[in-house]
Amino acid sequence: MNPIRKPLATLAAALALAACGPQETSPTTTPAVTEDSRTPEQRVAERTPYQLDAAFAKAGADFGVPADLLKAISYTETRWEMVQGQVEFEGMPAAYGLMALRGEKLSEGARLAGVSEEAVRTEPEANIRAAAALLSAYADEVKLDRADVGAWAPAAAKYSGIDNTDAQAQYIHQGVYDVLRKGAVAKTPAGELAVSLTPTQVQAQFASRSVHAMSADYAPAIWRASPNYNARPAGYDISTIVIHTCEGGYSGCWSWLANSASGVSAHYVVNEAGTEITQLVTETNRAWHVGATYDCNLNGGVMCGLNGQSVNNFSVGIEHGGYASQTSFPAGQIDASAKLACDISRDRTVIRDSYHIVAHGRLQPYNRTDPGPNWPWSTYISKIKSYCGG
């Protein structure tokens, strides 16, 4: 069997009940939580359980794209995981595979690479090849020097699908080219090398980022205002924090939520490493992050007096760079999010349990599953309580 096609479905199914345990327990009893028995190293390894270096090298050689650039884009987009994306924001198609290809880019990449769209969605080699073919076409458009990795920055920015220039710069400088300079390694659960990216001193030929003000609600967060909000209706207290995944990377996520054309927003977005948080809407205002009315039957029978009301009226939404299908979440991201959730719960007197700090997919189960079966609820709630002193 070709190890690159090793399925992840069995792992995801096995973990689903354990990870969702505290979401399904009656609030009148102590939640029975089955802890995830994987070590942190195993959780990381299971994101990339197959050997990929040869696939990146071949795609790079065949389409004239630096293999290391392909690896860096894949790491920035998915942390080298073969994701099965979902729609989180209307108007943004689901992303697929190691390279997070979506919508028209997936179709065009498949055409240019001579593979089927279904193969791009489901097969690692085809997904990498479609991305390489797409990047090669972008290189032809701008007539860049293919031998100069730094010159590929505009092609990588176009690949990202991000329109916001500040977010493009962040994607390039703090994402793709940062990992090129630092390097990264992934191993399989068996300890074999999955992907290796050797550090290289390369500078992106791309404009730098702007300087931003900081959040007034949460001091560590950067303020990037979204126009997609309205006043929180009178008579509603904040009683819920809703946990989302962006179904994409951090830079593309906050830029989409800051775009008036998207018609959606959240209060906060936490990046994959937990090193940066964006605030888009003040907590006292109503962000547009849940497209559902509340039904207490979906949430352990709590807060039934809010039945039929928009969840946005009484909640704060936290998006996270990443995907509901991913097999694990970075420890730094969980830690940063827990600190933020502690701050919100303390300031807004939100009860610290999994019925008031709750999954988007639980409140909108007919078309959302985020943050997915592998969000570490037990660890997350425990961290929030720890940071808040209980």
PyMOL commands that set and color helices and strands:
alter all, ss='L'
color gray80, all
select helices_A, chain A and resi 3-5+9-23+40-45+53-63+67-78+103-113+117-122+124-142+149-160+165-182+250-257+260-262+296-298+304-306+311-314+331-348+360-363+377-387
alter helices_A, ss='H'
color red, helices_A
select strands_A, chain A and resi 83-84+95-97+101-102+184-187+193-197+222-223+229-231+240-243+268-270+277-279+285-287+315-320+357-359
alter strands_A, ss='S'
color yellow, strands_A
deselect
rebuild
show_as cartoon
